[in-house]
Amino acid sequence: MDDQPEEVRRVREAIAAVAVDVAPAERARRLDMAMEAARLEWRRRRREALQEMKDGGMTLRAIAKELDISFGRVRQILAEDPDAQPLQE
C-alpha cells in the first residue's frame, strides 16, 4: 500500500478515525453516514473531471479509452445529476 497516492492514504486514515471511541452500533451508524457523504462527493467530483475532459475537447470514446471504462459508462456518468439523492430502501 506504500505505492498509493497521498490522497488515498489520507482517506484511509480518515475512515480509521471515524467514531473510534463510541459504542459499536453508533460507530456503524457514523461509518454509514461518512460512507454516504463520501460516495456523493466522489460521484460529483468524478462527473466534474469527466466534464472537464469533454469540455477540453476529448470525445466520449477518447475519455473512455483514457480511463479504461466503456463508452456507455462515460455517457452514464456525464448524464448523472450530481445533486440527486439516492433512493431509500
LUMMI-188285 format. One record per residue (C-alpha): residue in three letters; x, y, z. Coordinates in nm, 2 decimals. Layout:
# LUMMI-188285
[r 'ala'; [X; Y; Z]]
...
***
This chain:
# LUMMI-188285
[r 'met'; [0.00; 0.00; 0.00]]
[r 'asp'; [0.30; 0.23; 0.01]]
[r 'asp'; [0.26; 0.30; -0.36]]
[r 'gln'; [-0.08; 0.46; -0.31]]
[r 'pro'; [-0.13; 0.83; -0.38]]
[r 'glu'; [-0.12; 1.06; -0.08]]
[r 'glu'; [-0.50; 1.13; -0.12]]
[r 'val'; [-0.57; 0.76; -0.08]]
[r 'arg'; [-0.36; 0.73; 0.23]]
[r 'arg'; [-0.54; 1.03; 0.39]]
[r 'val'; [-0.89; 0.89; 0.31]]
[r 'arg'; [-0.79; 0.56; 0.47]]
[r 'glu'; [-0.67; 0.74; 0.78]]
[r 'ala'; [-0.99; 0.95; 0.80]]
[r 'ile'; [-1.20; 0.63; 0.78]]
[r 'ala'; [-0.99; 0.47; 1.05]]
[r 'ala'; [-1.05; 0.78; 1.27]]
[r 'val'; [-1.43; 0.77; 1.25]]
[r 'ala'; [-1.60; 0.72; 1.58]]
[r 'val'; [-1.33; 0.52; 1.74]]
[r 'asp'; [-1.44; 0.60; 2.09]]
[r 'val'; [-1.81; 0.51; 2.07]]
[r 'ala'; [-2.02; 0.20; 2.10]]
[r 'pro'; [-2.01; -0.04; 1.80]]
[r 'ala'; [-2.37; 0.04; 1.69]]
[r 'glu'; [-2.31; 0.41; 1.70]]
[r 'arg'; [-1.97; 0.36; 1.52]]
[r 'ala'; [-2.15; 0.16; 1.25]]
[r 'arg'; [-2.41; 0.44; 1.20]]
[r 'arg'; [-2.14; 0.71; 1.18]]
[r 'leu'; [-1.94; 0.50; 0.93]]
[r 'asp'; [-2.25; 0.46; 0.72]]
[r 'met'; [-2.31; 0.83; 0.73]]
[r 'ala'; [-1.95; 0.90; 0.64]]
[r 'met'; [-1.96; 0.65; 0.35]]
[r 'glu'; [-2.27; 0.80; 0.20]]
[r 'ala'; [-2.13; 1.15; 0.22]]
[r 'ala'; [-1.81; 1.04; 0.06]]
[r 'arg'; [-1.99; 0.85; -0.21]]
[r 'leu'; [-2.20; 1.15; -0.31]]
[r 'glu'; [-1.89; 1.38; -0.31]]
[r 'trp'; [-1.69; 1.12; -0.51]]
[r 'arg'; [-1.96; 1.09; -0.77]]
[r 'arg'; [-1.99; 1.47; -0.81]]
[r 'arg'; [-1.61; 1.52; -0.84]]
[r 'arg'; [-1.58; 1.22; -1.08]]
[r 'arg'; [-1.85; 1.37; -1.30]]
[r 'glu'; [-1.68; 1.71; -1.29]]
[r 'ala'; [-1.35; 1.55; -1.40]]
[r 'leu'; [-1.51; 1.38; -1.70]]
[r 'gln'; [-1.69; 1.70; -1.79]]
[r 'glu'; [-1.36; 1.89; -1.79]]
[r 'met'; [-1.21; 1.63; -2.02]]
[r 'lys'; [-1.51; 1.67; -2.25]]
[r 'asp'; [-1.50; 2.05; -2.24]]
[r 'gly'; [-1.13; 2.03; -2.32]]
[r 'gly'; [-1.22; 1.87; -2.65]]
[r 'met'; [-1.20; 1.50; -2.58]]
[r 'thr'; [-1.46; 1.28; -2.73]]
[r 'leu'; [-1.66; 1.04; -2.51]]
[r 'arg'; [-1.48; 0.75; -2.68]]
[r 'ala'; [-1.14; 0.91; -2.61]]
[r 'ile'; [-1.24; 0.96; -2.24]]
[r 'ala'; [-1.35; 0.60; -2.22]]
[r 'lys'; [-1.02; 0.48; -2.36]]
[r 'glu'; [-0.81; 0.71; -2.14]]
[r 'leu'; [-1.00; 0.59; -1.82]]
[r 'asp'; [-1.03; 0.22; -1.94]]
[r 'ile'; [-1.41; 0.23; -1.90]]
[r 'ser'; [-1.68; 0.17; -2.15]]
[r 'phe'; [-1.82; 0.45; -2.38]]
[r 'gly'; [-2.16; 0.38; -2.23]]
[r 'arg'; [-2.03; 0.42; -1.87]]
[r 'val'; [-1.88; 0.76; -1.97]]
[r 'arg'; [-2.22; 0.87; -2.11]]
[r 'gln'; [-2.39; 0.74; -1.79]]
[r 'ile'; [-2.16; 0.93; -1.56]]
[r 'leu'; [-2.20; 1.25; -1.76]]
[r 'ala'; [-2.58; 1.22; -1.75]]
[r 'glu'; [-2.59; 1.17; -1.38]]
[r 'asp'; [-2.74; 1.45; -1.17]]
[r 'pro'; [-2.47; 1.52; -0.92]]
[r 'asp'; [-2.72; 1.66; -0.67]]
[r 'ala'; [-2.96; 1.37; -0.69]]
[r 'gln'; [-3.02; 1.19; -0.36]]
[r 'pro'; [-3.01; 0.81; -0.37]]
[r 'leu'; [-3.33; 0.61; -0.34]]
[r 'gln'; [-3.41; 0.49; 0.00]]
[r 'glu'; [-3.49; 0.13; 0.06]]
***
